[in-house]
């Protein structure tokens, strides 16, 4: 890894920090009496403060389905940075609630578009293990293990820890800003730092490369609507030299470490990756995306889609948003006053980082199902304890401090369970179950290609449906929670105990274990036919041998197709 790689990784990681800061600052800021009184918040308008931002996130995620493929990743990052600056400026200078809410919505659009585009740019630049390590390993068994390691551990670590670290830091900053004298300065400065974050992203984009895997022409995208898959426009439009220059800058002239003959191992890594890109696009263009109707006609695809939608809905129905976003309100209801609620918000964020690291580390070791049930044990136990102790605290006339303290402890028991793996489970499990029955692979060092198809025909639709469900449930919860807590207090959280029970039962019977299962064989868990098992793949070859280092002209796919195709 060279210095330029580190610069790119730092830039993309800062995008995750920006997202955590932007989405997390309201958790602390609603603990500022000056902020609440300035805008005369009530439970309904306080809910609108949260729902406006997440509605912007929803709009930004829809825009991300089209804009990066049309205009390129970097151009969209720059556009999103400008939108974020506009939204942050409106929030910082707001004199009325309308401007503040509009600024939160606009900022939500810009931040979601920025963060999700950076996530795609990170993948397209080849920093993920599945893209940058697999070509360096000859053994198929090693490839499978590394790919599972990358999806399970690395995806969980990046998606969970990066965001959790930035969230925790933001909450401690919220405590620090609360000590600034002046009724408006503390919260305007806290909000205004969003401007600095967006400006850093905009200026830093000058030194960032465009993705060599920039996707295919609009004529192709119009019938595929991909989200996370890569169809390299630089290659498709014969901009080979630009793509090669970017790859060389990222990887230098290093050669892969392999036991193959010196003749093949001397080829620079960037050239091998370029050949892989060129062949992969030809393969993937032959696999059109399926819409919702087509997916529901096939039982195995329908089951996968329903699993994804169910998971993201019930993940949020564990009460993570009500507990996390409105901690200050809950702490106050349980008798905590002064600066203590802000301190506890910081502790919440810090513990989230610690336990998410543990969950990510054991995610592949324990497996998906065991990890999930460990998380849900903490979630259910904490939720039940919270309802019981909060109800008894109210019955005492809000005077029994011991019961109030026990209710607070229950919230942190819940946090330990949720942070363990639920926060990132969906982002690892969803891509795994959307892999279909074939995988594509190039064996450059033996001078020929081997093809096992990995169609992306349901991945885009599945991910879109999952994230749409996630955002819809979040918008609902952030809007109704302040109203519900004021009206029915602890009774509101009884709803989530019932949804947790449903979550556990359905997961037990419907969610298969995917840990240590080669991605190519996941399809068999859903009743699909697998073209070739991993232990048989070494005996299967497709296509003609190609001279080493030349572009792969064809990515023909042979072998028996998946049933129902």
C-alpha positions in Angstrom: 0.0 0.0 0.0 1.5 3.3 -1.1 0.9 6.8 0.3 -1.7 7.6 -2.3 -3.7 4.6 -1.2 -3.6 5.9 2.4 -4.7 9.4 1.2 -7.7 7.9 -0.7 -8.6 5.7 2.3 -8.4 8.6 4.7 -10.6 10.7 2.4 -13.3 8.1 2.1 -13.1 7.3 5.8 -13.6 11.0 6.6 -16.9 10.8 4.6 -18.1 8.2 7.2 -17.0 10.6 10.0 -19.0 13.4 8.4 -22.1 11.1 8.2 -21.8 10.2 11.9 -21.3 13.8 12.9 -24.2 15.1 10.8 -26.7 12.4 11.9 -25.6 12.3 15.5 -25.4 15.9 16.5 -29.1 16.3 17.2 -28.9 13.6 19.9 -26.9 16.0 22.1 -28.2 19.3 20.8 -31.8 18.6 22.0 -30.2 18.6 25.5 -29.4 22.3 25.2 -32.2 24.3 26.8 -31.2 27.3 24.8 -31.7 25.4 21.5 -35.1 24.1 22.6 -36.4 27.4 23.8 -35.1 29.4 20.8 -37.2 27.4 18.3 -40.0 26.7 20.8 -39.9 22.9 20.2 -42.8 20.7 21.3 -42.9 16.9 20.8 -44.3 17.1 17.3 -41.8 19.6 16.0 -39.0 17.8 17.8 -40.0 14.7 15.9 -40.0 16.8 12.7 -36.4 17.8 13.4 -35.4 14.1 13.1 -37.8 13.0 10.3 -36.8 15.9 8.1 -33.2 14.7 8.1 -34.0 11.1 7.5 -36.5 12.0 4.7 -33.5 13.8 3.1 -31.5 10.6 3.5 -34.2 8.7 1.7 -34.2 11.1 -1.2 -30.4 11.1 -1.3 -30.4 7.3 -1.5 -32.8 7.4 -4.5 -30.6 9.9 -6.2 -27.6 7.6 -5.6 -29.2 5.0 -7.8 -28.7 7.2 -10.9 -26.4 10.2 -10.5 -23.0 8.4 -9.8 -23.4 6.3 -12.9 -24.4 9.2 -15.1 -21.9 11.8 -14.0 -19.2 9.8 -12.2 -18.4 9.3 -8.5 -16.2 12.3 -8.0 -18.6 14.8 -9.7 -21.4 13.5 -7.4 -19.2 13.8 -4.3 -18.5 17.4 -5.2 -22.2 18.1 -5.9 -23.2 16.4 -2.6 -20.6 18.5 -0.8 -22.1 21.7 -2.2 -25.6 20.6 -1.2 -24.3 19.7 2.3 -22.8 23.2 2.6 -26.1 24.8 1.6 -28.0 22.7 4.1 -25.5 23.3 6.9 -25.5 27.0 6.2 -29.3 27.1 6.5 -29.2 25.3 9.8 -26.4 27.4 11.3 -28.0 30.7 10.4 -31.7 29.7 10.9 -33.8 32.3 12.6 -37.0 30.2 12.4 -38.0 26.6 12.7 -39.0 26.4 9.0 -35.5 27.3 7.8 -33.9 24.9 10.3 -36.1 21.9 9.2 -35.5 22.7 5.5 -31.8 22.9 6.2 -31.9 19.5 7.9 -33.7 18.0 4.9 -31.3 19.5 2.4 -28.3 18.4 4.5 -29.8 14.9 4.8 -29.9 14.7 1.0 -26.4 15.9 0.6 -24.9 13.8 3.3 -26.6 10.5 2.2 -25.6 11.1 -1.4 -22.1 11.9 -0.3 -21.6 9.0 2.0 -23.2 6.3 -0.2 -21.3 7.6 -3.2 -18.0 7.4 -1.3 -18.9 3.9 -0.2 -19.2 3.0 -3.9 -16.1 4.8 -4.8 -14.2 2.9 -2.1 -15.3 -0.4 -3.6 -14.6 0.7 -7.2 -11.1 1.7 -6.3 -10.5 -1.8 -5.1 -9.7 -1.2 -1.4 -12.1 -4.0 -0.3 -10.4 -7.4 0.2 -12.8 -9.1 -2.2 -11.5 -6.9 -5.0 -7.9 -6.4 -4.2 -6.8 -9.6 -2.5 -8.6 -12.3 -4.5 -6.5 -11.9 -7.7 -3.4 -12.5 -5.7 -4.5 -15.9 -4.4 -4.4 -19.0 -6.7 -6.3 -21.5 -4.5 -10.0 -21.4 -4.9 -10.4 -22.4 -1.2 -8.3 -19.5 -0.2 -10.4 -17.2 -2.4 -13.6 -18.4 -0.8 -12.3 -17.9 2.7 -10.9 -14.5 2.0 -14.1 -13.4 0.3 -16.2 -14.6 3.3 -13.7 -12.9 5.6 -14.1 -9.7 3.6 -17.8 -9.7 3.5 -18.3 -10.7 7.1 -15.6 -9.1 9.1 -14.4 -6.2 7.1 -17.8 -4.9 6.0 -19.1 -5.1 9.5 -16.0 -3.3 10.8 -16.1 -0.5 8.3 -19.8 0.1 8.3 -20.2 -0.2 12.1 -17.0 1.0 13.7 -16.4 4.0 11.5 -19.8 5.3 12.1 -19.8 4.5 15.8 -16.5 6.2 16.3 -17.7 9.4 14.7 -21.0 9.2 16.5 -19.2 8.8 19.9 -16.9 11.7 19.2 -19.8 13.9 18.2 -21.6 13.2 21.4 -18.5 14.1 23.5 -18.2 17.2 21.4 -21.8 18.0 22.3 -20.9 17.9 25.9 -17.9 20.2 25.4 -19.9 22.8 23.4 -22.6 22.8 26.2 -20.1 24.7 28.4 -19.7 27.6 26.0 -21.3 30.8 27.3 -24.0 32.4 25.3 -27.5 31.4 24.5 -27.0 30.8 20.7 -23.2 30.5 20.2 -22.9 26.9 21.6 -25.5 25.3 19.3 -24.8 27.4 16.2 -21.1 26.5 16.5 -21.9 22.9 17.0 -24.2 22.8 13.9 -21.8 25.0 12.0 -19.0 22.5 12.0 -20.9 20.6 9.4 -19.7 23.4 7.0 -16.1 22.5 7.8 -16.7 18.8 7.2 -18.4 19.5 3.8 -15.7 21.9 2.8 -13.0 19.3 3.5 -14.8 16.8 1.3 -15.1 19.3 -1.5 -11.5 20.4 -1.4 -10.1 16.9 -0.9 -11.9 15.7 -4.0 -9.3 17.6 -6.1 -6.7 14.9 -5.3 -9.0 11.9 -5.6 -9.1 9.6 -8.7 -12.3 8.8 -10.6 -13.2 5.2 -10.4 -11.7 3.1 -13.2 -14.9 1.0 -12.8 -17.2 3.9 -13.6 -20.3 2.2 -14.8 -21.6 1.5 -18.3 -23.4 3.8 -20.7 -26.9 5.0 -20.0 -28.4 2.8 -22.6 -27.4 -0.2 -20.5 -28.2 1.3 -17.2 -31.7 2.2 -18.3 -32.6 -1.5 -18.2 -30.5 -2.6 -15.2 -30.6 0.2 -12.6 -27.7 -1.1 -10.6 -26.7 0.2 -7.2 -23.5 -1.4 -6.0 -22.3 -3.4 -9.1 -19.6 -2.0 -11.3 -19.7 -1.6 -15.1 -16.6 0.4 -16.0 -17.4 3.3 -18.3 -13.7 4.2 -18.7 -13.2 0.7 -20.2 -16.5 0.5 -22.1 -15.9 3.8 -23.8 -12.4 2.9 -24.9 -10.8 5.2 -22.3 -8.4 2.4 -21.5 -5.4 4.7 -20.9 -7.2 6.7 -18.3 -8.3 3.6 -16.5 -4.8 2.1 -16.6 -3.3 5.3 -15.3 -5.6 5.3 -12.3 -5.0 1.7 -11.5 -1.2 2.1 -11.8 -1.3 5.1 -9.5 -3.3 3.1 -7.0 -1.2 -0.1 -7.1 2.1 1.0 -8.5 4.1 -1.5 -10.4 3.8 -4.2 -7.8 3.3 -7.8 -8.9 1.1 -10.4 -7.1 2.8 -12.9 -4.8 2.1 -16.3 -6.2 3.7 -19.6 -6.7 3.0 -19.5 -10.4 5.8 -19.4 -13.0 8.0 -16.3 -13.2 6.6 -15.5 -16.6 3.2 -14.9 -15.3 4.1 -13.4 -11.9 6.0 -10.6 -13.5 2.9 -8.9 -14.8 2.1 -5.8 -12.8 -1.0 -6.1 -10.6 -2.7 -3.1 -12.1 -2.6 -4.7 -15.5 -4.1 -7.9 -14.1 -6.9 -5.9 -12.5 -7.5 -4.0 -15.7 -7.9 -7.3 -17.6 -10.3 -8.5 -14.9 -12.4 -5.4 -15.2 -12.6 -5.6 -18.9 -13.7 -9.3 -18.8 -16.1 -8.7 -15.9 -18.1 -6.0 -17.6 -18.8 -8.3 -20.6 -20.0 -11.0 -18.3 -22.3 -8.8 -16.2 -23.8 -7.0 -19.2 -25.4 -10.4 -20.1 -27.3 -10.5 -16.8 -30.2 -8.0 -16.7 -31.6 -6.9 -13.4 -35.0 -8.4 -12.4 -37.8 -6.2 -11.1 -40.0 -6.8 -8.1 -42.7 -8.7 -10.2 -40.1 -11.1 -11.8 -38.5 -11.7 -8.4 -41.8 -12.7 -6.8 -42.5 -15.2 -9.5 -39.5 -17.3 -8.4 -39.8 -18.7 -4.9 -36.0 -18.6 -4.0 -35.7 -15.0 -5.1 -39.0 -14.1 -3.4 -37.8 -15.6 -0.1 -34.5 -13.6 -0.3 -36.3 -10.3 -0.9 -38.8 -10.9 1.9 -35.9 -11.8 4.3 -34.1 -8.5 3.5 -37.2 -6.3 3.8 -38.2 -8.1 7.1 -34.8 -7.7 8.6 -34.3 -4.0 8.0 -37.9 -3.3 9.2 -37.6 -5.3 12.4 -34.0 -4.2 13.0 -35.4 -0.7 13.5 -38.4 -2.0 15.4 -36.0 -3.1 18.2 -36.3 0.5 19.4 -32.7 1.6 18.5 -33.8 5.0 17.1 -36.1 5.9 20.0 -33.5 5.0 22.5 -30.5 6.4 20.8 -31.8 9.6 19.2 -33.9 10.6 22.1 -31.6 9.6 25.0 -31.7 13.0 26.6 -35.5 13.0 26.8 -35.5 9.5 28.3 -32.7 10.3 30.8 -34.7 13.4 31.9 -37.9 11.3 32.3 -36.0 8.9 34.6 -34.8 11.7 36.9 -31.4 12.6 35.4 -30.7 16.3 35.3 -28.0 18.9 34.6 -25.0 17.9 32.4 -25.4 14.3 33.3 -27.6 13.4 30.3 -25.0 14.7 27.9 -22.3 12.7 29.7 -24.4 9.6 29.4 -24.9 10.2 25.7 -21.1 10.2 25.3 -20.8 7.0 27.3 -23.5 5.4 25.1 -21.5 6.2 21.9 -18.3 5.0 23.4 -19.7 1.7 24.5 -21.2 1.3 21.1 -17.7 1.4 19.6 -16.3 -1.1 22.0 -18.9 -3.7 21.6 -19.3 -3.4 17.9 -15.6 -4.2 17.6 -16.1 -7.4 19.6 -19.1 -8.4 17.5 -17.3 -7.8 14.3 -14.3 -9.8 15.4 -16.4 -12.8 16.3 -18.9 -12.5 13.4 -17.3 -15.1 11.2 -16.0 -17.2 14.1 -19.5 -17.6 15.7 -21.5 -17.5 12.6 -24.4 -15.3 11.5 -27.1 -16.9 13.5 -25.3 -17.2 16.8 -24.1 -13.6 16.6 -27.7 -12.5 15.9 -29.1 -14.4 18.9 -26.4 -13.0 21.2 -27.4 -9.5 20.1 -31.1 -10.2 20.5 -30.6 -11.7 24.0 -29.2 -8.3 25.1 -31.9 -6.4 23.3 -34.8 -8.3 24.7 -33.4 -8.4 28.2 -32.7 -4.7 28.2 -36.1 -3.8 26.8 -38.0 -5.9 29.3 -35.9 -4.5 32.2 -36.5 -1.0 30.9 -40.3 -1.3 30.8 -40.5 -3.0 34.3 -38.2 -0.5 36.1 -39.6 2.5 34.3 -43.1 1.5 35.2 -42.2 1.0 38.8 -40.4 4.3 38.9 -43.5 6.1 37.7 -45.6 4.2 40.2 -43.4 5.6 42.9 -44.2 9.1 41.8 -40.8 9.5 40.1 -39.1 9.6 43.5 -37.5 6.2 43.8 -34.0 6.9 42.5 -33.0 3.3 42.7 -35.7 2.2 40.2 -34.7 5.1 37.9 -31.1 4.0 38.0 -32.1 0.4 37.2 -34.1 1.7 34.2 -31.0 3.5 33.0 -28.9 0.4 33.4 -31.5 -1.5 31.3 -30.9 1.0 28.5 -27.2 0.1 28.5 -27.9 -3.6 28.6 -29.9 -3.1 25.5 -27.1 -1.1 23.9 -24.6 -3.9 24.5 -26.9 -6.4 22.7 -27.6 -4.1 19.8 -24.1 -2.9 19.3 -22.7 -6.5 19.2 -23.8 -7.1 15.6 -27.3 -5.8 14.8 -26.0 -2.4 13.7 -24.1 -4.0 10.8 -25.6 -7.4 10.4 -27.8 -6.4 7.4 -25.0 -4.8 5.5 -23.0 -8.1 5.6 -25.8 -10.6 5.4 -27.8 -9.0 2.6 -25.0 -9.1 -0.1 -24.3 -12.7 0.9 -27.8 -14.0 0.3 -28.2 -12.0 -2.9 -25.3 -13.9 -4.6 -26.8 -16.3 -7.0 -25.5 -19.6 -8.4 -22.3 -18.8 -10.4 -19.2 -16.9 -9.7 -16.8 -15.3 -12.3 -13.1 -15.8 -11.8 -9.9 -15.1 -13.8 -6.8 -17.1 -13.4 -4.3 -14.8 -15.1 -1.2 -16.6 -14.0 -2.1 -19.7 -15.9 -2.7 -17.7 -19.0 -6.4 -18.5 -19.3 -9.8 -17.6 -18.0 -12.2 -19.7 -16.0 -15.8 -18.6 -15.8 -18.3 -19.3 -13.2 -21.2 -16.9 -13.4 -22.3 -14.6 -10.5 -25.3 -12.8 -11.8 -26.3 -9.6 -10.1 -29.8 -9.8 -11.4 -31.5 -9.4 -8.0 -28.9 -7.6 -5.9 -29.9 -4.1 -7.0 -33.6 -4.6 -6.4 -33.0 -6.4 -3.1 -30.7 -3.7 -1.8 -33.0 -0.9 -2.9 -36.0 -2.6 -1.3 -34.1 -3.2 2.0 -32.8 0.4 2.3 -36.1 1.9 1.3 -37.7 -0.1 4.1 -35.0 1.0 6.6 -35.5 4.6 5.8 -39.3 4.4 5.9 -39.3 2.9 9.4 -36.7 5.3 10.7 -38.8 8.3 9.5 -41.9 7.0 11.2 -40.0 6.3 14.5 -38.2 9.6 14.8 -41.5 11.5 14.2 -43.7 9.6 16.7 -41.3 8.9 19.5 -41.3 12.3 21.3 -45.1 12.4 21.1 -45.4 8.8 22.3 -43.0 9.2 25.2 -44.8 12.3 26.5 -48.2 10.6 26.1 -47.7 7.0 27.3 -44.0 6.9 28.5 -42.9 3.3 29.2 -46.0 1.8 27.6 -44.6 2.8 24.2 -41.6 0.5 24.6 -43.9 -2.5 25.2 -44.6 -2.4 21.5 -40.9 -3.1 20.8 -40.8 -6.2 23.1 -43.5 -7.8 20.9 -41.7 -6.9 17.7 -38.5 -8.3 19.1 -40.2 -11.6 19.8 -41.5 -11.8 16.3 -38.1 -10.9 15.0 -36.4 -13.8 16.9 -39.0 -16.4 15.9 -39.0 -15.5 12.2 -35.2 -15.3 12.1 -34.9 -18.8 13.7 -37.0 -20.4 11.1 -36.3 -18.4 8.0 -32.7 -17.1 8.0 -30.1 -19.6 6.9 -26.5 -19.7 8.2 -24.1 -18.2 5.6 -20.9 -18.1 7.6 -18.1 -20.4 6.1 -20.4 -21.2 3.2 -18.8 -20.2 -0.2 -20.8 -17.4 -1.7 -21.2 -19.5 -4.8 -23.1 -22.2 -2.8 -25.3 -19.8 -0.8 -27.9 -20.2 -3.6 -28.4 -23.9 -2.6 -29.6 -22.7 0.8 -32.6 -21.2 -1.0 -33.3 -24.1 -3.2 -31.5 -23.0 -6.3 -29.2 -25.3 -8.3 -25.5 -24.6 -8.0 -23.6 -24.9 -11.2 -20.5 -26.3 -9.6 -19.4 -26.9 -6.0 -16.2 -25.5 -4.8 -14.5 -28.9 -4.5 -15.5 -29.6 -8.1 -14.5 -26.3 -9.6 -10.8 -27.2 -10.2 -11.9 -29.7 -12.8 -14.0 -27.1 -14.8 -12.6 -24.8 -17.4 -14.4 -22.5 -19.9 -13.1 -20.5 -22.8 -9.9 -20.6 -24.8 -6.6 -19.9 -23.3 -5.4 -16.4 -23.7 -1.8 -15.1 -23.8 -0.8 -13.6 -20.5 -1.2 -9.9 -20.2 -3.6 -9.5 -23.2 -7.1 -8.1 -22.8 -9.7 -10.8 -22.4 -11.8 -10.4 -25.5 -14.7 -12.6 -24.4 -16.3 -13.5 -21.1 -18.4 -16.3 -22.4 -20.3 -18.3 -19.8 -20.8 -22.0 -20.1 -22.3 -24.6 -17.9 -25.8 -25.4 -16.8 -27.9 -22.4 -16.0 -29.8 -21.9 -12.8 -33.1 -23.5 -12.6 -35.9 -21.2 -13.6 -33.7 -18.9 -15.7 
